Amino acid sequence: MLRVLVVITRGEPGGAQVHVLDLVRGLRGEVDFHVAVGDDSFLARELRALDVPVHVVPHLVREVSPAEDRHALAALRTLVARLRPALVHTHSSKGGVLGRLAARAEGVPAIHTAHSWSFSEGLPWTRRALAIPVEAALSHWTRRFIVVSAADGEVAVRCRVARPAQVRVVRNGVPDAPPRARPGGGYPPVVVMVARLAPPKDHLLLLRALAGLDAPFSLRLVGDGPGRGAVEAAVRDLGLAGRVALLGERQDVPALLGASHVFVLASRQEGLPLAVLEAMRAGLPVVASDVGGVREAVTPGRTGLLVRRGDAAGLRTALGRLLATPSLRAALGEAGRRAYEERFTVGRMLAATSAVYREVAP
């Protein structure tokens, strides 16, 4: 059986972590997975429940820290040398850097999944200026780059981080779940956003848009993170108390989507967000920032509405249009469900990823 060591920086709930969990769950019959992660949290617990070996590397932290990074690299090298995997599959920025360096040092091929590039438009220029040369150097030791959207593949080639021959587009997919929304009904309509309360998500933009909206609605924010205090303050300051509920991390997201009428994702930068696919799976119309690969899932006027990054007025207009038109919500939701079934199932993602493994593994 093919042995693969997966390396990811942190294990808190998020798109990359759920992606890894779906990947391991779906391919573990043909792949002997081991997973290295920087903390003993959500991802580690879920993997252990599947009897998948988890290797916690406490020095693997998100921030740049020469001392911590040196220790993490040494630990990953030791792990690669002991396990002798056929390949190392890295996810997230820091895990991607150190995991590929460890694989290179031990003579093991590596692939990297870019869930969204750290040098994409919409991120601080200081971060982009550092990330591009680092990724360009690592590309010499990366057999394949898996990108979750064609847009991310184009960015990588344009920035000379990857050669076209190295890039494989494997769009995200999510498992099916039974709850189905009825977006054409409900009063007042329920708007939901499922996202970590941290950049690059833009909850404050959403709240500003809704504060100027003269229409009945209730908003549910699902997720948690370091931005919670700022979101709570904005809810108070904008006079939205009583209309906005911060639900924190939840295990019943499919049910919450099924009980909603509009899904929204305000963000400065994305790859191909799982939350959008989950909303389409539930049959919800989507209003989202037109960033990264979002347009590859949300077809404007057919499955949802897109607005420019940072455009509060445009977001307000799009939400107002859906809140006022139940028939449009229903039509967009039905089309979104069909698009999910045709293009974004987890089975398609698993088959495409398995094909990349077979390309690379010796």
Helices and strands as residue ranges (DSSP letters): E 2-8, H 15-27, E 31-37, H 42-49, E 54-56, H 66-83, E 87-91, H 93-105, E 110-114, H 125-138, G 139-141, E 144-147, H 150-158, G 164-166, E 167-169, E 190-194, H 203-211, E 218-222, H 228-237, E 244-248, H 253-258, E 262-265, H 274-282, E 286-289, G 294-296, E 304-307, H 312-324, H 326-343, H 346-360
